[in-house]
Amino acid sequence: DAFGCRPTRPDCLRSRLASFIMGLRPDNQSFANRDEKQMAAVYARISQDTFDQAVQENIDEFEMEPEEALADAVSQFESQGVNLDNIVKRLPGAGAEADPPAMQAVRTLQDAITAASESDDAEDETLEEKFGSGSMKLTFFKCDPSMAVHVTEAAANLRAECQRDKAQLALIVHNGAVDALVSSALALIGSPSALPPVLECLAIVLSDAEAREQLGIRGLCALVGIVRRHGDAPAVLTAAYHAARAAMLVHETHRQQFVGMAGLLKEIVKTMRAFPDAKDTFFAACGALRATTLSDDLRARTSKGLEHAKAAVELQVLPLLLAAARSPICNTEASLAELLATLSRLTVTDQICSDLAKMDALSLAVTELGNHMTDAGVAKQACFFLAAISGNDQCKGSIVGGNGHVAIIQAMLLHPNNAGMQTDAVSALGNMCLRMPTNCEAIAEAGGLPAIVQAFTQHIGHARMQSKAPLTLRNMVGRNQELIPTLLELGVEAPLREVMGAHADG
């Protein structure tokens, strides 16, 4: 125009949003022993064709250079709240070699599967698996050994690219990665040596929330079928349990299907019995077991994590876990922490607490906490377990009688900056205090009051601490009001009032 400005753009991009799809993806939070990606954001998505048309329109109608046209399209869509994680941001006419490496790896895998299915030696096969009250039939082609090598190599390459740049996960998920990996696993079901790379790649891809939505009944049955068919192959079981665990994180429907319909818990217990000394396989089974007990999917009205934990206990998994805790496979702090975490997830009823006490689990936890107190991971999981089992009144007295409270307080002093560990420690002490005045006195004499107040004050921004610390303080003084002056002198009133002020409902 007369002022040398670019003509006003028509609202063409907004009009294209009529074809958007809604994405449900978790907020990015730090990874811990469990998936904490529980909060989800809803946003608009567009197709690759819509994006490519917008770039081409910038070139044709606004006479932009290709690079400028691409940057402008990205800016315009993002300014309107469109998430472009699923879009390949490429220039018009660019070849496939210009795409991100992970996208190229997906295409290579898809091409390998297609070539294998068209091979003269490819055979159709049917896998029939028990599913609920009926059965599920999966029909697929069986890959011959020569083609299996190409499929495995392609899956391994895709896995490497995903590990190198996890930002590409959303991109490959929207370009058929999940279906390609499930098809690859089924095609290789008769080749146990070729399966692990495919299943490990699937486990990584399923760490993406939208990938889990694409797994479907077919993928779920494929995983359980592989576990059943290869119950004597530890490498296959390890990879399959990693994938199953990833599929169940923040996904209540998958958990209920794996446990209630596909019978995964029975397979997990079988694996633990069959491979008590195979460290990787045993702990992969532990990870899948823990995932069945979670209650982290806010989309679900109810969770069956508690029922799954009780079902696992009924299958006699506790003796297997305690035997493993006393065996050479727990020769590292990480292994011990994982086993304690698994026991904690199963400690859900008073009867289970009593059973664990009879199996000498209390002394095991207190002893290992004392032996590995300097390791934050072991300290956290030991406190988590003691917090869970101290819901039983008899266990409360036994823990204090065995100086478990002293070990917890010492661990708190050693790891003051670990919010998770401090919260679990405060929770454990609080549970021990409930209806137990003598325990309150013992904890106070061991220096527990300053440790609790310090943890509360320092980690008041931690959501769980805001509930656990006040509950612990209430239990401490409910029947021991003589402790109130000491707590006030330690400055506990200020954080309590801060929490009260932050929550309108008190």
N, C-alpha and C positions, 0 to 999 in steps of 0.2 A: 504494500500500500504506500501512501505518500510519505509515511514516516519510516519506511524501510523495515517494518516489522513483519514477522511471519503472519500469514492469515490465521484468523481464529479457527481452531480446529473444530470440526463438527463433533457432536457427542457420539461419535461412532464406537468408541471403546465401551462407553456405558451401555450402548445398545447390545453389544455382544455379550454382556453379562447375563442376558436372558438365557444363555446356554451354559452358565457356570454350573459346577457341581460343588456341593458342600464338603469340606474336608473336616475330619475330626482327628485332631492330632494333639498329643500331650504337650504340656509346657515342658521345657527343658530343665530338668533338675539333676543334681549330682547323683551318680550311681552309687548305691550301697549294696548290702547283701540282698535287698529286695528291690523290686522296681518301684520307685516312688513317683513315677510319672502318672499321677492320678487325676490332676486337674486338666481339663481339655478346653481348647478354644475352637470355636466354630467360625469358619471363614469361607470366602468364595474361592472357587477354582475355575480355571478355564482350560480348554483343550489346546493341544499343540497346534492344531490347524488355526484356531482363533488367534493365537499369538503370532504365528507365521503370517497370517493375513494382515495383522496390524502392522508388522514390520514392513511388509511389501507395500502397504498403503502409504506409509510414511515416505517411501521412496518414490512411488508413482505420483501421489497427489501433492506432496509437500517438498519434493525435490531434495530430499535429504541424502547425504552420503550413507552407505550401508551401515557403517559403525554408529553414526549418529541416529539413524532410524532404529537400530536395535536398542540403543541406550534410552531413546525417547519412549519406545514401547514399554520397556521395563519400568521406567519411571511413571508412566501414565497408569499402568495397571496397578502397581504397588501403591500409588497415591489413592486409589479407589478401594484399597483393602483386599486386593486379590493376592493370594499366596501363589508364588511362581516356583515353588520347590519341585513341582512335577514337570517343569518346562525345560526343554533343551534350548538354551539361549544361543541361537546360531544365526549366522548371516544368510540371506536368501541365496540359494544355489550352492551352499557349502556341502561338501561331501560327508559321508558317514565317518570318515577318518577324522573329521574336526569335532566330533561329539566327545563328551567326557569319557575317560577310559572305562568307567563302570558300565556305561551304556554300550560301549563296544563289546565289553565282556559278556553282557546279557545277550547281545545278538549272536556272539560266537557260540554261547551255550544253546540258544534256540536253533541255530543252524546245525549244531552237532546232533541235537535231538531229532531234528527233521531228517537229517542224513541217515541216522540210525534207524528211524522208523521206515525209511524207504529202502533200506538194505535188503538184499535178497534173503539174508539169513534171519531177518527179524521175524519173530513169532508172536502172535496174539496170546495173551494169558489173562486169566481171570483170578482175582483174589477175593475170596469170600470171607468176611469177618463178622463175628458176632457183634451186634450193635443193638443195645437195648433188649427188647423182647424178640427181636427178629435178627436179620442179618443184612449186611451191606456187601454188594458185589461191585468190584472195581475191575474194569476191563482196560488193559493197556498192552503195549507191545514190549516184548522182552528183547533187550539189547544184546547183541552177540559180543563176545570178548574183545574182538578187534575194535569195534566201534565204542565199546565201554571206555577205552583209554581216552578217546577224544572227549567224551562227555565229562569224565572225571577231571581231566586237565582244564577244561573250560570252567567247571565249577570251582576248582581251586584258584584259578585266575580271578574269577569274580569275587571270591572270598577275600583274596588279597587286596583287591581294589576297594572293597567295602571297608576293610580294616584300615586302609590307608586314608580314606576320606569318607567318613560316615555321613557327611552332608549329601552324598550322592544316593543315599538309601531311598529317600522319597522319590527321586527321579527314576530309579530302576524299578521300584515297586509299581509305579504307574506305567511301566513298559513291559509288564509280563514276567518279572523275575520270579515271583512266588509260583506261578503256574509252571514255569520252566523247571524250577527246582523240584517241585512235587512230581512232575512227569519224569524227570531224570531219576529220582529216587525209585519210582515204580519200575522204570525200565531196567534199573540195575539191581532189583530186589534179589535176583539170583546170583549176584556177584558180591559177596560180603566184603571183599578186599577193596572194591571200588566205591562202596557206599559212604564211608566216613567223610570224605571231602565234600560230597553233595549235602549231607545232613548238617555238617558244621557250617557250611555256607547258608543253609536254610535257617539255622539258629541265629546267625548274625542278621539276616534280612528280617526275621520275625521280631527283632528288637524294635522295629518301627511299628507304630500303632496301626497305621493303615495296612501294613503287610499282614498283620494278624487278622484284620477283617477279610482279607482275600484268601486266607487258608481254606476255609470252608470244611464241610464234612469230608470231602474227598481227601484233602490234605491230612485231616485228623485221623481218618481210617488208615491212610497210608503209613503214618508214623506208628500207630499201634500195631498194624500188620507187620511192619518191619521188626518191631520189638519182639513180637511173638515168633516170627519165623527165624530170627537170629538170636535166640536166647542163649546160645552157646558162643557168641562172638562178642567179646567185651568191647572191642573198638567200635563196632556198629551200635551196641547198646549205649555206649557213652555219648556218641554223637546224636543218637535218636532222643535220648533224655534231655540233652541240651536244647534240642529243637522243641521238644514238648514243653519244657519249662518256659522257653521264650514265648510259646503260643499261649500260655495260660496267664502270663503277667498282665494285670489290668484287664482281664477278660473273663468275667464270671461265666458267660455262656460256654466258652471253651472248657473251663474247669469242670463244669457240670457234665458236659458231654464226654470228656476224657474219663471221668470217674464213674458217673452214673450210667453212661451208655456203652462206653468202650472198655470198662474194667481195668483202667490203667494201674490202680493201686495194687491189684493182685500181681501184675507184671513187675512192678517196682519191688515188692517184697520178694518175689521169686529171684530177681536179679541180686538183691542183697544177700540172699541165702546162697546163691550159686557162686558169687564172687566177693566173699568177705575180705579177701586180701588184694583185690584189684582196686587200687586206690582211686584211680580216675573214674572207673565205672561205678564204684560204690558211691562216690560223692556226686556224680552226675545224677544217680538215682535219688540221692538226698535232696538235690536241688529241685528235681521234679516233684518230689513229695512235698517239700515246703510250698511250692507254687500252688498245689491243690488246696492248701489250707488258708490261702490269703483271702482278704476281704478288702480289696483295693479298687474295685470297679464301681465308681459312683453312678454309673448308668443303671446298675442293677438295683432293684428294689430290695432284694434279699440276697444274702450270701450263704452258701452251704459249706464254707470253709470249716466251721466247727464240726459239722457232720462228717466231713471228709477226714478230719483229724481223728475223730472217734472211730471211724471205719478203719483207718490205718492201724490204730492201736488194737482193734479187734482181730486184725490179721497177724498179730504178734510181732509187730515191727520193733517194739521197745527193746526186747532182749538183743536183737540184732544190732541196734544202735549202741547200746551200752557195751556190748562185746567189742564193737569196733572202737569205741572210745578207749578201751583198755588194751587195744592191739597195736602192732607196729605201724598201721596205716595212719595213726594219729601222732606221728613223730615230729610234726611241725605245728607251730602255733596256728597257721591258717587252717589246717585240717581240724584241729581241735575246736577252733571257733565255729567252723561250719557244722560240726557234729552237735555242739551245744545249741546252735541256732535251730537245728532240726528238732532236737528234743524239746526246745522251748515252744515251737509251733504245735507240738502234740500235747502239751500240758494244758488241757482245756477243761478238765472236770476234776472234782474233788477226788473221785475214785482213781483217776489216772495219777494224780499227785501221790495218793497213798501207795499205789502200785510201784511208782518210781522210787519212793522212799524205801519200800521193802527190797527193791533191787539195788539198794545202796547208791542211788544216783546223787543223793544230797552230799555225801562225803566226797564223791568223785568231783562234783562241781566245786565244792569249797577247796579241796586239795589242789585241783588244777588252777583255780584262781590264785591260790597262794604260790604255786610253782611258776606261773606265767603272768604274774601281776604286772610286769613291765610292758607286756604286749597289750596295746589298747584293744585289739580285736578280740582276744580271749577274755579280757576284763569285761568288755561290753556284753559279750554273749553269755558269760557266766552270770553276770548281774541280771541279764534278761531272763535266763533260766531260773535263777533264784527268785526273781520277782514273780514269775509264773507259778512256781511250785509252792511259794509261801502263801498262796491262797488257801492252803490247807492248814488248819490250826495246829495240828501235830507237827507238821513240817516247820512251821514258824519257830516252835520251841527247839526243834532239833538243830536248825540252822544256827540259832544263837548259842545253843549248848555246845556246838562244835566250833564256836568263834567265827562263824561265817560273816557275822556283822562287822567284825574287826577287819577281816580281809576286804570287805566291800569298802569300808571307810578308807583303808590304806590305798586301795586302788583309786578312789576319788582324789586323794591327795597327789597321786602320781600322774593323773591325767586330767588336770583341771580344765584344759581347753577343749576336751572332747565332749561336745554337747550331747551326743547320743549316749555315750557311756555314762555320763553324769546323770542323765534322765533315767536310764535303766537302774542305776544305783539308788537314786532317790526313790524310785518306785519300789524297789526291793525292800528298802528300809521301811517305807511306809506300810507295805503289806505285812511286814513282820510286827509292826506296832499295833495293828488293828486288834482290839479287844485283848491285848497282851501287855498289861502294865509293867510286868517284870522285863519284858523285851525293851520297852521304852527306856527304862532305867539303865539297862545294859548298853543300849546304843548311846545314850547321853554320856555315860561314864567313859565310853570308848572314844569320845570326841566327835560323835555324829552330828551334834547340833551345829557347830561351826561349819562342818563340811556341807550339810544340807543347805544352810542359809547362803553360803558362798556359791554353791552350784545354782541355787535359785536366782541369786542376784546377777551372777555373771551370764547366765544363759536364759534370762527372762524372755528374750525374743524367740526362743525355741518353743514352738506350739505345744508340744507334749509336756514340756517343763511347766507351762502355765497351768496345766491341770494336775500333773503328778505332784509337784511341790506343795501346793496348798492342801491337797489330800493327805500327803504325808504329815504335814504340820498339824492338821486336824486330828489325825490318828495319834500323833505324839502326845498331844495335850488333852485329848478327850477324857482320859482317866488319870492323867498325870499333870494336873494344872500347876504343880510346883515348877514345871519347866517353862512356863510362860514368861516369867521375868527374865530368864536367861536368853530366851529367843528374842525378846524385845530389845535387850541390851545389844544383841548381835545385829540389830537393824532389820529384822524381818518384816516390820510393819510397812516400810516403804515399797518393797516389791509387791506385797500383797495388795496394797492400795492401787498400785500401778496396774496390776492385772484386773482388779475390780473396775477400774476406770476404763479399761480397754474393751470391756465386754458389758454391754448395756443390760444383758440378762443376768449378770452376776456370775 
